């Protein structure tokens, strides 16, 4: 059986330091070399600077924030019996 290309598990009887019998012995193998070419082109940054919040909103959409809020409230109710929701007047 091979694991991640750099180690191999060989099932053989072996004795551990505590005297019990183990069924695994690890043996190292050479890692296969992979030829990887990176051809990534990045666009230029926008001309106008954006705020940290605007950048955050580009990366983290409203649905994600709504899910954070919902999951946080569920966790709080589970742990404390109360919700984090506060009604604004």
C-alpha positions in Angstrom: 0.0 0.0 0.0 1.4 3.4 -0.9 0.7 6.7 1.0 1.2 10.1 -0.6 4.0 9.0 -2.9 6.8 9.3 -0.3 6.2 6.4 2.1 5.2 2.8 1.9 3.4 0.7 4.5 4.7 -2.9 4.7 2.6 -5.3 6.8 5.0 -7.5 8.7 5.2 -8.7 12.2 7.3 -6.4 14.4 7.8 -5.9 18.1 7.2 -2.4 19.6 9.2 -0.9 22.4 6.6 -2.1 24.9 7.0 -5.7 23.8 3.6 -5.9 22.0 3.4 -7.1 18.4 2.7 -4.4 15.7 1.7 -5.2 12.1 3.2 -2.1 10.4 6.7 -1.1 9.5 7.3 2.2 7.6 9.8 2.3 4.8 10.8 5.6 3.0 10.8 5.8 -0.8 12.1 8.5 -3.1 9.6 11.2 -4.0 8.8 11.3 -7.7 9.7 14.7 -9.3 6.8 16.5 -10.9 7.4 19.1 -13.6 5.1 22.1 -12.8 4.9 25.2 -14.9 3.2 28.2 -13.4 1.6 30.4 -16.1 -0.6 32.7 -14.0 -1.4 36.3 -15.1 -2.6 38.7 -12.5 -4.6 41.8 -13.4 -3.4 45.2 -12.4 -4.8 46.6 -9.2 -7.7 49.1 -9.5 -6.8 52.8 -10.1 -8.7 54.0 -7.0 -7.9 52.7 -3.6 -10.6 50.8 -1.8 -11.2 50.6 1.9 -10.5 47.5 4.0 -14.2 47.0 4.4 -14.8 47.2 0.6 -12.0 44.7 0.0 -13.5 42.4 2.6 -17.0 42.6 1.0 -15.5 41.6 -2.3 -14.0 38.4 -0.8 -16.8 37.6 1.7 -20.4 37.9 0.2 -23.5 38.7 2.2 -24.6 35.0 2.2 -21.4 34.0 4.0 -21.9 36.8 6.6 -25.5 35.6 7.1 -24.3 32.1 7.7 -21.7 33.3 10.2 -24.4 35.1 12.1 -26.8 32.2 12.0 -24.2 29.6 13.1 -22.9 32.0 15.9 -26.4 32.4 17.2 -27.1 28.6 17.1 -23.8 28.0 19.0 -24.6 30.6 21.6 -28.1 29.2 22.2 -26.7 25.7 22.5 -24.0 26.8 25.0 -25.9 29.5 27.1 -29.6 29.1 26.2 -29.7 32.7 25.0 -29.4 34.2 21.5 -26.8 36.9 20.4 -29.6 38.7 18.5 -30.4 42.1 19.9 -33.3 44.1 18.6 -32.3 47.6 17.6 -34.8 50.4 18.4 
